[in-house]
Amino acid sequence: MPKATSISNSVSIYIDLLRLLASLLVFAAHVRGLSMPYLPNNLLSHGREAVAVFFVLSGLVISYVVAEKETGWRSYLVARLARIMPVCLLAIGVTTVCDFIGHGANPASYGEFYAPESWLGLLRYLSFTNQLWFSHVTFGSDQPYWSLGFEIQYYVIFGLCAFVRSPWRWPVTAMWMLIVGPKILMYFPLWLLGVATYRALASGRFNSTKAGIAAMLLSPIPALVGKKLCDLSGHPATNMYMTWPPVTELYNFLYFSSIGVSIALSILAWNGLFGRMNVWPTTAQRAIRWFAGASFTLYLVHQPIIAMTTGFYRPDPANESMALGLSLAVFIVVLLLAEIAERRKRVYSDLFRGLVVGG
C-alpha cells in the first residue's frame, strides 16, 4: 500500500501480511481438498474464513484510496480495472487451458467444484454477475472466482456513494443494490467493517499504546465466540456463495462477521502498539511486500492448476511426496504468472487510463 499519513508503513506491511496469509489459507485448503484429502481437517481447511479477511481488507484499502488518492471517479475506475481485469483474464485463460488438459485426461478427478466451460459462464465471469441474487455460476474449475461476484459489486456501490452527486446518489445506489440482490448485500456489512477500520485509523484514536493493548486483548474474542456459537447451535459455517435456509444464513453471517471483527481489531491493535515504530526488518518488509504482490494471482489462479495436476496421480498417502512437490510447483508457477498481470499494474493503469480518459 502507498504511504499515507493515516496508515503508517508498519500498519501497511501488517495489512499486506494479512492479505498474504489469507491467500495461503485458501491455497492450503484446496491443496488439502484436491491433492491430500487424507490430511486432518484443521488449519488446512479455513479457506472460507480467509474470504472474510479479504472483504475487511478490501473495504479498508478502497476507503483509504478514495479518501487519500483516488479522489475522482476516473482515477477510481482506472485503478480498479488495472488491479482486477489483468488477473481475471489470466485466471480465465489458465482455467480454460488447465481444464482442457486435466478434465480431458481424467474427468473423474473433477468433483462438484467443476462446471463445464460455457459462453454464458464466461460472460458472467467477465461481467462479475456470477453471484447476482441467488445465482452461483462457475466457469470450469476456478471456484475461488465466486468472491469477485461479491467484491466488485461492493466497489460499484461504494463508488456510486462516493462519486455520484446529489440528488441522484441515493436513488442510483439503491437501484444498483436492487440489481445485486440480498445474497451479496448480506455480507456488505463485512466489507463496510473495513471502511470503519480505516476511519478509525484515520481518526487517530487508536494511535496510543493503551488503545492498542485494549484492541489486542479483545481481538480474539469475537472469532472464538462466533465459532463456539455455531458449534453449540449445531449450525457449522458453510459458505457465503450458496443459498441456504434462513437459520443457516444467519449463523453464517454471525460467524464470518465475528472473524471480520477480530481482524479489524487486530489491525487497530497493531496500529496502537507498533504503528509509529519501525518493527519490520528491511528484509522482512521486502519479502512480505513481494509475496503479497502476488496474493491476488495466488488466490484466483491456483485451483485450476492443482485440479489439473491431481488428475495425473491418485491422491493418497502413498503419493504424498508427489503431492507436496506438485503443490510447491503450483505455487512457483503462480508466482511467475503474477509477473505478467498483478505485478504490472502500472502498465495496465496507463492502458486503462487511455481508454477511460481518452488519451
N, C-alpha and C positions, 0 to 999 in steps of 0.2 A: 504494500500500500504506500502511496505517496506520503511524504511528511506533511504534517499539519499541526497547528497549534493545539487543536483539541484532542488529537491522538498522538501520543509520543511514539518514538521509534521502538521503545521497549514493548509497548502495548501492541503496536503494529506487527511486530515479529511474533508475539504471542498469538495474535489472531491468525497469522499465516500458519503457525504450528497447529492450531486447532483445525484449520482447513485441511492441512496435510494429513493429520491423524484421522479425521473423518473419512477422507478418501481411502486411506489404508484400511480402515474398518470395513468399508464396502468391498474393497478388493479382497480382503481376507475372508469375508463372509461368502463371496462367490467362489473363491478357491476351495473353501470347505464344501460348499453345496454341490459343486460340479466335479471337482477333482479328488477331494478327500472327505467324502461324506461320513466316513467312519470315525473322524475326529470328534472329541467331546463338544457338546453344544454349550460353549462358554463365551469367552471373549471373541471367538471367531464367528459369532452369529449375531452381530449387532449392526448390520448394515442399515436396517430401518431407522434405528436410533440416530445413526450418523446423518441421515437426511434432515432430521430435526435440527441438528447442529448447523447444517448448511443453510437452512432457512433463516435462522437467527443471524448468522454471519452475513448473509445476503442483505437482509434488512439494514444491518449496521453499516455495511460498506456503501450501499446505494444512498442511504440518507446522508452519509458523510460526503460523497462526491457531489450530490446535489447542493448541499449546503456550502461546500468549500471549493468546488472545482467546476462541475458541470452545471453552471447556473442558467443555461438556456436549453430549450428543447432540442436544438440541433446537435449540440455537443453531447447531450444525454443520449440521443438516438445513435449517434456515431459510435460512442463508446460502448453501448450495449451491443450493437451489431458487430463491432470489431472483436468484442470479447466472446460472443456466443456463436455467431454463424460459422467461422472457420472450423471450430472444434466440432460443431454439429454436422457440418458437411463431411468432415473427416470421419466422424463416427458412422455416418450412414454409408460412406464408401467402404470402410473397413468391415462393417456388418455385412454388406452385400457380398463382398469377396469371401470373407471367412465362412459365412453360411453356405455359400455355393460349394466351397470345398468340404467343410465339415459335415453339413447335413447331407450332401451328396454322397459322402463316403460312409456315413453311419447315422442314418436318420433316427435310429433307436436311442442314441445317446442324447438327443434333444428332448427335453421334457416340456412341461406346461408353460415354461417361460418363453417358448418359441412360438411365433406366429409367422406363417409363410409371408415373404415379402410381397407387397401388392402396391399398385399405384395409389390406391386410397390411403394405405398406411404411410406411404412416402409423403403424400400431400399433408396428412395430419401431423406428421413429424415436422416437416418444413414450416408449417404454419403454426405449430405449437398448440394445436387444437385437439391433441390426443387425449385430453382429460376433461373436456368440457362436460358439465353436468354430470351424468352418471356413466360416461363412456370411459373405456380403458383400451386404447388402441396401441398395439405393439407392432413394430416393424422388425421382422426377423428375431434375432436373439438379443437385441440390445434393450433389455428390460430397464436398466437404470435411466434411460431417456425419459421415463414417465415423469420424473420430478421437474423437468423443464416445462411440462404442461401446466404445472403449478407456478413455478418461479417466474416465467416470462409474463404470465398474467399479473403477478404482483408488480413486476416492473411497469407494466402498462398502467395499472391502477394508480400506482404511486406517481408516475409521470403525468397522468391526467390531473391528479390533485395538485401537482407542483406547477404545471405549466399552462393549463387551460385557464383562461381568465373568466372572472365572474361576468355575467350571471350564468355562463354555460358550464362552469366547472363541475358542480354537483349533479346536474341532470345528465351530463355526458358520462361522468364517472358511474353514476347509478345505472345507466343503460348498459355500460360495459360489464358491470358486476352482474347484471341480469343475464347477459350472454354467457358469462363464465360459469355460473351455476353454483349450487350450495356445496358440492364436494370440495372444490378448490377454496371457496371463501371460508370454509370451516377452519382451515389452517392459516388463513391470513393473519389472525392474531399472533401466531408464532413468528411470522415474518415481521410484524409490527413490533414485536418484542425487541428485535434487533434495532429498529428505529428508536425505540425508547432507550435502549442501551447506549446508542450513540449520543442521544440528547443528554443522558446522564453524564457521559464522559465530557461532552462539550460544556456542560454547566459548571464543571469544576468541583462539584460536590463530593466526588469520590477521589480527590487528589490527596487526601490525608491518610496517614498510616492507620488511624483509628477506624476510618470508614473501610479501609482495605481489610483490616482484621475482621471486622463485623461481616463483610461480604464473604470472606474466605470461610468463616465458621458456618455461615448459612448456606453456602453454595451446594454442598452435597445433599442437603435435607430434601428439597423438592423432588429430585430424581429418586431418592430412596423411598419417599412417601408414595410417589406415583407408582413405582414398581410394586411396593407392598400392597397398595390398594387394588391393583389389578390381580395380584396373586390371591388375595383374600376373597375377592369377589367372584373368582372363577372365570374372569374375562381377560385372559392374557392378550397383550397387544398383538395386533395383526399387522396391518399396513394402512397407509393413507390413500392409496390409489384405487382400491376396490370399494364397492358399495356394500356396506354391512348393515345388519339390523341396528335400530337406533341405540340400543343399550351398548352394543359393541362399539359403535361410533363414538359414544360418549366416553367410554373408557379409553379408547384410542386417543381421543383429544386430550383427556386429562394426563395420560401417560406421556405423550410426545410433548405436551406443553410443560410438564414438570421437568423434562430434560432440557427444554429450551430455557426455562428459568434458571436452572443450575448453571448452564453455560453462560448466560448473561451475568449472573452473579460472579462467576469465576473471572470474567473479563474485568468487571468492576473491582474485584479483589486484587487482580494483578495491577491494575492502574493505581490503586491506592497504596499498594505495598512497594511496587517497583517501577511505576510509571515514569518517574523522573530520574531513574537510576540506569546506569549502563551495565546491566547484569548479564548481557549476552556477549560471550567472547566473539571476536570477529569471525573466526572460522565457523562457529555455530550459526551466526547470523547469515552468512553466505550459504551455508548448507540448507538451512530452513527456507530461505528465500528461493533458492534454486529448485528444490524439490516441490515446494508449494507452487512454484510457477508452472508445474506440470500436473497439478492436482485435478483440475477440471478434465484434462485429457484422460488421466488415470481413471477417474470416475466414469466417464462416458464411453470409453473405448475398450476397456479390459474384457468385459464379459463375452463378446463375440469371439475374441481370440482364445480365451480359456475354453469356451464351448467347442471351438474347432479342434484344439489340441487334445481335449478329452476324448474326442471321437476316435482317436487312433490308439488308445490303450484302455485297459479295464481299470476303473478306479477302485482299487482295493489295497490293503496294507502291503501286499507283496510288491506293488509298484509305487510305493511311497517315495522312493528316491527319484524316480522319473517324474512323479507329480510335482515334487518340490523343485526339481531342476527346470521343468517346463514353466512353473509359476514364476520363477525368477526370470526366465527368458521372456515371459509375457511382460513382466514389469519393466525390463530393459527396453523391449520393443516399444512400449507405451511412452517411455521417456524420450526415445528417439522420435516418435511420431509427434510429440509435443513441440519439437523444434520447428516443425513446418506449419504449425497452427497457433497454439496457445502462446508460444514464446515470440511470435511475430506480430504482436498486437499493434505495434507502431506502424508497421507496413500496412496492415489491414485498416487501421484508423485513417491513414491517408487515402486509401482506396474508397472507403465508405464516405469519407468527408467530401470527396469529389462527387460522389453520386448524390449525396444529400444536399450539399451546398451548391453544387454545380460548378465546381472549379477548385 
